[in-house]
Amino acid sequence: MSIALNTSQTNSHHMEKQIAATKAEIKMLTQENASTEKKLYVALGLVTAFGVLKLIGKI
């Protein structure tokens, strides 16, 4: 009984560590995604500004 309980506790502890690692990875990927999204918006803004300037004949 004691061995089974101990194994169960070890498995539970391992699962908790794995869940924490997965949460950390999700957080990191979310931050990377937000950073990439900001870069895309900046690029879109620059392309739009260039297009408007070209349209009105300033370039």
Sine and cosine of phi, psi and omega as CSV:
sin_phi,cos_phi,sin_psi,cos_psi,sin_omega,cos_omega
0.00,0.00,-0.72,0.70,-0.03,-1.00
-0.89,0.46,-0.64,0.77,0.00,-1.00
-0.91,0.41,-0.69,0.73,0.00,-1.00
-0.90,0.44,-0.68,0.74,0.01,-1.00
-0.91,0.42,-0.68,0.74,0.01,-1.00
-0.89,0.46,-0.68,0.74,0.04,-1.00
-0.89,0.46,-0.66,0.75,0.02,-1.00
-0.89,0.46,-0.68,0.73,0.02,-1.00
-0.90,0.43,-0.64,0.77,0.01,-1.00
-0.90,0.43,-0.71,0.71,0.03,-1.00
-0.88,0.47,-0.66,0.75,0.01,-1.00
-0.89,0.45,-0.69,0.72,0.01,-1.00
-0.90,0.44,-0.66,0.75,0.03,-1.00
-0.88,0.47,-0.68,0.73,0.01,-1.00
-0.90,0.44,-0.65,0.76,0.03,-1.00
-0.88,0.48,-0.67,0.74,0.02,-1.00
-0.90,0.43,-0.65,0.76,-0.02,-1.00
-0.92,0.38,-0.64,0.77,0.04,-1.00
-0.89,0.45,-0.68,0.73,0.02,-1.00
-0.88,0.47,-0.67,0.74,0.01,-1.00
-0.91,0.42,-0.64,0.76,0.01,-1.00
-0.91,0.41,-0.67,0.75,0.05,-1.00
-0.88,0.48,-0.67,0.75,0.01,-1.00
-0.89,0.45,-0.65,0.76,0.00,-1.00
-0.92,0.39,-0.66,0.76,0.04,-1.00
-0.88,0.47,-0.68,0.73,0.01,-1.00
-0.88,0.48,-0.69,0.73,0.00,-1.00
-0.89,0.45,-0.71,0.71,-0.01,-1.00
-0.91,0.42,-0.60,0.80,0.03,-1.00
-0.90,0.45,-0.67,0.74,0.02,-1.00
-0.91,0.41,-0.65,0.76,0.04,-1.00
-0.89,0.46,-0.67,0.74,-0.02,-1.00
-0.89,0.45,-0.67,0.74,0.02,-1.00
-0.89,0.45,-0.65,0.76,0.01,-1.00
-0.89,0.45,-0.69,0.72,0.02,-1.00
-0.90,0.44,-0.65,0.76,0.00,-1.00
-0.89,0.46,-0.67,0.74,0.04,-1.00
-0.87,0.48,-0.68,0.73,0.01,-1.00
-0.89,0.47,-0.63,0.78,0.02,-1.00
-0.91,0.42,-0.64,0.77,0.03,-1.00
-0.92,0.40,-0.63,0.78,0.05,-1.00
-0.89,0.45,-0.71,0.70,0.01,-1.00
-0.89,0.47,-0.68,0.74,0.02,-1.00
-0.89,0.46,-0.66,0.75,0.03,-1.00
-0.89,0.45,-0.67,0.74,0.01,-1.00
-0.91,0.41,-0.68,0.73,0.02,-1.00
-0.90,0.44,-0.66,0.75,0.02,-1.00
-0.90,0.44,-0.71,0.70,0.02,-1.00
-0.88,0.48,-0.70,0.72,0.02,-1.00
-0.87,0.49,-0.69,0.72,0.01,-1.00
-0.89,0.46,-0.67,0.74,0.01,-1.00
-0.91,0.41,-0.70,0.71,0.01,-1.00
-0.89,0.45,-0.64,0.77,0.02,-1.00
-0.91,0.40,-0.64,0.77,-0.03,-1.00
-0.90,0.44,-0.65,0.76,-0.02,-1.00
-1.00,0.04,0.05,1.00,0.13,-0.99
0.99,0.11,0.35,0.94,-0.01,-1.00
-1.00,0.07,-0.23,0.97,-0.01,-1.00
-0.88,-0.47,0.00,0.00,0.00,0.00
